[in-house]
Amino acid sequence: MIKKILKKILQIYKSSNEKKKDRILKKILGKNKIIVLDIGAAGGLEGLQEVWKPHIKNLHLIMSEPHENSRKEIKNKEYQIINEGFGSNISSDSIFFETRKSECSSTKELNIDYLKRFPNPERFELLKKNTIKLTTLDTVFSEENFPHFIKIDTEGGELDILKGGPKTLSNIFGIVVESYFSEIHKNQSMFEEIKNLLEEKKFEFIDFLRLVRWERHNLTRDYGQIQVADSLFLLAPEEVLKRFKQDLIDINSLKIYVAILFILNRPDYINVIMRNIDAKTNSEIFIKECYYYAEKCVKRMSNIKKFTKTLERYF
C-alpha cells in the first residue's frame, strides 16, 4: 500500500515537472527536432521509453517493425515507418520466428530448454517461421538523415544491428539497447559484447533503465535472476566537445546533444559541456537554465528514493 501511494506521488511530481521541462527543452532546441529511431517498435508509441513521451512534439520519430501484426499497432501515421528489420547485412530471406506473444518474435531462435525453467514458457511457443527482409543502419541512413538517438529492442538481434551501422554509430549521441544476461535465444548477443562494441565508438555505459528479473516459480515480483535490461549508453561529453571544437558538429548538433541529456536527467554531463564552452555558446543554448533545472530534478528524485527506501525498512 505504501509503495502504491509513493508511486502515485512520484507520478504527480513527474507530470508537473515535465511541463516546465518541456518549455526549457523548446528553448534549447529552437526549430530543431531530435531524430529518434525505434528499432523493434511493437506497440508503437506505447513501447517507447516513458522519458521520451512528454516531449513527443520535439521529436522526429522513426519506427522500424518487421512483424506485420505488431506493425499494425503503430496507429499514428505521422511517424515514419520502416517495414524492414535491421541486421548486420542486407538480406531478402532472413528467418523470422513468430511466437505466441508477438513481442517475443525474433530473428533468433528461442532457447526453450532454458525458458522451461521458469513459469509460463507457453508465451514463447513458436507459431510459425516466416522470412523477412533485413537492411542495415548504414544502408538506410547517411549524413543527410542520421538519427540522433536509437532504441533497439529486437529480442536478441541487437549486436547484429550495431555491427551493420559503424557510420551511423559514429554520428549519434545516445542509444538504449535491450541487453541479455542469460541465453534466452540461441546465438544471441550478451550485455558485455554490446558494451565492448559501443565503448570502441566512444560511448559510455550510464545505467539500466529497466531490469527484468525472473524467479523459478514467479514472474510477477521484482526478484530473481536478472534476465534482460534496457541499457543506456551516451556519447562522452568530452568527445562531443572535441568534435564541436574541430567543427565536426555545429551549434545545432550541440543543442540536440544537450537536449537529449536534459530529457534523460544528466546534469553531470551537461555540467561538463557548460564548463568547457564560451559564454556566447552557453547563452545560445540556454545551458545554465538547463543545468540548474536538471540538477534540481535529480536532487528531488534522489530524496524521494531515499525516503522510499527508509519506509521500506518498516513495512
VENCOR-V977856 format. One record per backbone hydrogen bond with DSSP energy under -0.5 kcal/mol. NH is the residue of the N-H (numbers start at 0). CO is the residue of the C=O. If there is no record, write none. Layout:
# VENCOR-V977856
NH	CO
NH	CO
This chain:
# VENCOR-V977856
4	0
5	1
6	2
7	3
8	4
9	5
10	6
11	7
12	8
13	9
14	10
15	11
16	12
17	13
18	14
19	15
20	16
21	17
22	18
23	19
24	20
25	21
26	22
27	23
28	24
29	25
31	28
33	57
34	32
35	33
35	59
36	34
36	148
37	35
37	61
38	36
38	150
39	37
39	63
40	63
42	69
43	40
45	42
46	43
47	44
51	48
52	48
53	49
54	51
55	52
57	54
58	55
59	33
60	58
61	35
62	79
63	37
64	81
67	65
70	66
71	67
72	68
72	69
73	70
74	72
76	74
78	75
79	60
81	62
82	80
84	132
86	134
90	133
93	131
95	129
96	105
97	95
97	127
98	96
99	124
100	122
101	99
103	100
104	101
105	96
110	183
111	109
113	110
114	110
115	111
116	113
117	114
118	214
122	119
123	120
124	121
126	97
126	124
127	97
129	95
131	93
133	90
134	84
137	163
138	135
139	135
140	136
144	141
145	141
147	34
148	34
149	173
150	36
151	175
152	38
156	153
160	156
161	157
162	158
163	159
163	160
164	161
168	164
169	165
170	167
171	168
172	147
173	147
174	232
175	149
176	174
176	230
177	151
178	228
180	226
181	226
183	181
185	108
187	184
188	155
190	179
192	189
193	189
194	190
195	191
196	192
197	193
198	194
199	195
200	196
200	197
201	198
202	197
203	233
205	231
206	231
208	206
208	229
209	229
211	227
212	210
213	224
214	217
222	220
224	213
226	211
227	211
228	178
229	209
230	176
230	228
231	206
232	174
233	203
234	172
235	201
238	235
239	235
240	236
241	237
242	238
243	239
244	240
245	241
246	243
247	242
248	242
253	249
254	250
255	251
256	252
257	253
258	254
259	255
260	256
261	257
262	258
263	259
264	261
265	260
269	265
270	266
271	267
272	268
273	269
274	270
275	271
275	272
276	273
281	277
282	278
283	279
284	280
285	282
286	281
289	285
290	286
291	287
292	288
293	289
294	290
295	291
296	292
297	293
298	294
299	295
300	296
301	297
302	298
303	299
304	300
305	301
306	302
307	303
308	304
309	305
310	306
311	307
312	308
312	309
313	310
314	310
